[in-house]
Amino acid sequence: MHGKNKKGQVWETLVPWIIGIGVLVMIIIIFMILSGKGQGAIDFFKNLVRFGK
């Protein structure tokens, strides 16, 4: 029981961080597209995906 409770606490802490980072990334992408740097954002994400592999 204690392990399950601890795992639940971890998720309760982690989920808001994941949502916050996701929102922050979306805001940055929208700002880049609106300021005409959309291609730079696409290249940036291609590099991120390449780095992940």
C-alpha positions in Angstrom: 0.0 0.0 0.0 2.8 2.4 0.9 4.5 2.0 -2.5 1.3 2.7 -4.4 0.6 5.8 -2.3 4.2 7.1 -2.9 3.8 6.5 -6.6 0.5 8.5 -6.6 2.3 11.4 -4.8 5.0 11.3 -7.5 2.4 11.6 -10.3 0.6 14.4 -8.5 3.8 16.3 -8.4 5.0 15.4 -11.9 1.8 16.0 -13.9 1.6 19.8 -13.2 5.3 20.1 -14.2 4.6 18.2 -17.5 1.6 20.4 -18.2 3.5 23.6 -17.3 6.4 22.7 -19.6 4.0 21.7 -22.4 2.2 25.1 -22.1 5.5 27.0 -22.0 6.7 25.2 -25.2 3.4 25.9 -27.0 3.7 29.6 -26.1 7.3 29.7 -27.4 6.2 28.0 -30.6 3.3 30.4 -31.1 5.5 33.4 -30.4 8.1 32.2 -32.9 5.5 31.6 -35.6 3.9 35.0 -35.0 7.3 36.7 -35.1 8.1 35.0 -38.4 10.6 32.5 -37.0 8.5 29.4 -37.5 11.1 27.8 -39.7 13.7 28.2 -37.0 11.3 26.5 -34.5 10.8 23.6 -36.9 14.6 23.2 -37.3 15.0 23.4 -33.6 12.5 20.5 -33.1 14.2 18.4 -35.8 17.4 18.8 -33.8 15.7 17.9 -30.6 14.3 14.7 -32.1 17.7 13.9 -33.6 19.3 14.4 -30.2 16.7 12.1 -28.6 17.7 9.2 -30.8 
